[in-house]
Amino acid sequence: MKEGLVVKKATLVVLCCAAFMLIAGCGKGGVDGRYYNKSNSASYIHLEKDGSFVAQVPGKELRGEYALTGNVIVLSMKNGHEDRGTIQGDTLVDGDGEVWVRQ
């Protein structure tokens, strides 16, 4: 009887972990798109579904990859620089407090 309970608990833990991994893996797909800087519409960050991004800011283009954990986004540029921000709905706020809106 005790073994059956252990097996049921272990199965429940495995199913919960699998569900969490499935939800976490789907997270990037929901944030893809182009985010324009609220104070300078010529600047944008384009997030791809595959985890890559391209950013156009005055005088330069930046490329790299992004990672999303909850609503925290980390942009890792190919030049080694990282920027951390948050995403809420269609709004991205970067590490400098700049607001970017998805359109």
C-alpha positions as CSV (number, residue, x, y, z in Angstrom):
1,M,0.0,0.0,0.0
2,K,2.8,2.4,0.9
3,E,4.6,1.6,-2.4
4,G,1.5,2.6,-4.4
5,L,1.3,5.9,-2.6
6,V,5.0,6.6,-3.4
7,V,4.5,5.7,-7.1
8,K,1.5,8.0,-7.3
9,K,3.4,10.9,-5.7
10,A,6.4,10.3,-8.0
11,T,4.1,10.3,-11.0
12,L,2.4,13.5,-9.9
13,V,5.9,15.2,-9.5
14,V,6.9,14.1,-13.0
15,L,3.7,15.3,-14.5
16,C,4.0,18.7,-12.8
17,C,7.6,19.1,-13.9
18,A,6.7,18.2,-17.5
19,A,3.8,20.7,-17.5
20,F,6.1,23.4,-16.1
21,M,8.7,22.7,-18.8
22,L,6.1,22.8,-21.5
23,I,4.7,26.2,-20.3
24,A,8.2,27.6,-19.8
25,G,9.2,26.5,-23.3
26,C,6.2,28.2,-24.9
27,G,7.0,31.5,-23.2
28,K,9.2,33.0,-25.9
29,G,6.6,32.6,-28.6
30,G,4.2,35.0,-26.8
31,V,6.6,37.9,-26.8
32,D,7.9,37.8,-30.3
33,G,7.4,40.9,-32.5
34,R,8.7,44.4,-32.9
35,Y,8.8,46.8,-30.0
36,Y,9.3,50.5,-30.8
37,N,10.9,52.9,-28.3
38,K,8.2,55.2,-26.9
39,S,10.4,58.3,-27.0
40,N,12.0,57.5,-30.4
41,S,9.9,55.5,-32.9
42,A,13.0,55.1,-35.2
43,S,14.5,52.7,-32.6
44,Y,13.1,49.2,-32.2
45,I,13.8,45.8,-30.8
46,H,12.6,42.8,-32.9
47,L,12.2,39.6,-30.9
48,E,12.1,36.4,-33.0
49,K,10.3,33.2,-31.9
50,D,13.6,31.3,-32.0
51,G,15.1,33.4,-29.2
52,S,17.2,35.8,-31.4
53,F,16.7,39.5,-31.6
54,V,17.8,42.5,-33.6
55,A,17.7,46.0,-32.2
56,Q,18.0,49.2,-34.2
57,V,19.1,52.2,-32.1
58,P,20.6,55.5,-33.2
59,G,23.8,54.8,-35.2
60,K,23.9,51.1,-34.8
61,E,22.3,47.7,-35.2
62,L,22.6,45.1,-32.4
63,R,22.1,41.4,-32.7
64,G,22.0,38.6,-30.2
65,E,19.7,36.2,-28.2
66,Y,17.2,36.7,-25.5
67,A,16.1,34.6,-22.6
68,L,12.8,35.0,-20.8
69,T,12.1,33.9,-17.2
70,G,8.6,34.9,-16.1
71,N,8.4,38.5,-17.2
72,V,12.2,39.2,-16.9
73,I,14.0,39.4,-20.3
74,V,17.7,39.2,-20.7
75,L,19.1,40.5,-24.0
76,S,22.6,39.0,-24.7
77,M,24.3,40.8,-27.5
78,K,27.0,39.3,-29.7
79,N,29.5,42.0,-28.4
80,G,29.2,40.4,-24.9
81,H,27.0,43.1,-23.4
82,E,23.8,42.1,-21.6
83,D,20.7,44.1,-20.8
84,R,18.0,43.1,-18.4
85,G,14.4,44.3,-18.5
86,T,10.8,43.3,-18.0
87,I,7.9,42.5,-20.3
88,Q,4.2,43.1,-19.4
89,G,1.8,42.5,-22.2
90,D,2.9,44.6,-25.1
91,T,5.3,46.7,-23.1
92,L,9.0,46.1,-22.6
93,V,11.0,48.2,-20.1
94,D,14.7,48.0,-20.6
95,G,17.4,48.2,-17.9
96,D,17.7,52.0,-18.4
97,G,13.9,52.5,-17.8
98,E,13.2,53.1,-21.5
99,V,9.7,52.0,-22.6
100,W,9.3,49.9,-25.8
101,V,5.8,49.1,-27.1
102,R,4.9,46.2,-29.4
103,Q,3.0,47.1,-32.6
